[in-house]
Amino acid sequence: MAIPKREEKVTTVPDEWFAPLDKSKNEREAVVRPSLSYWQDAWKRLVKNKLAMLGLSFLVALIVMAILGPILSPHNVTKQILADQNLPPSAGHWFGTDDMGRDVFTRTWYGARISLFVGFMAALIDFVIGILYGGISGYKGGKTDNVMMRIVEILYGLPYLLVVILLMVVMGPGLLTIIVALTVTGWIGMARIVRGQVLQIKNYEFVLASKTFGTKTGRIIRKNLLPNTMGPIIVQMTLTVPSAIFAEAFLSFLGLGIQAPYASWGVMANDGLSTILSGHWWRLFFPALFISLTMFSFNVLGDGLQDALDPKLRR
């Protein structure tokens, strides 16, 4: 007699029952996974800012073209060809020519060299002076801080254009004079930011511990205070560079900056302004375009860096 087979009943478990297990598994993996550092997390959040990355991409392309543009161009930046006066943009002259027959494309990228050099040099000098001055003032505090801040207020009250004109009389017009003029009072903003950050951070436990162990002041500022103030400092530098570029263009536009036959965006804008009514629009359009795009790119990059480096926005 055959024994009948026993039917086995299969019970299906809903997928929702496994959701808490998957969630706990993901949490365990998140704990095991190495956490991002401050700068890695800041870069990750900066990459997500499309406008800031667009500005960064333009600035990288601008720097590359400032280096390679005059080299790749077949035209010389100072060579005058009177037969090619005021030619419109064409295959031979992509940005046209000026009233001396000089190629505007070559002069635009040569002007980018000067503008970027002035901007980065001014930012670098402001960085060094502002960090030293603001760091010492904020860390020492008391009478030292009061005296150093009163000096800052006096320098801040000096008329900027008057300082430039006095330097032009003493040193003569030129690139060095512009850099000196931009940095005489340009470091004040950086010094105030560093001072404010140092005043806040110097009372933290790790700084007080370093003082207790007898660490020297210079080492505390270099190892403990400055690394924790780099976020606002970097943001301030991205705003200092476009301000210096615009100031150089403004001074050159007034005839107080770079002198002929060399080119800067301000000199080219000044030369092109007088001929725009005669239909030679390209002479003013291209230097004004690159000044505007450069200012815009640095500003959106600075805004993106401010959001990316703000500790309050970290998750």
Beta strands, then each sheet from edge to edge (+ up, - down):
end
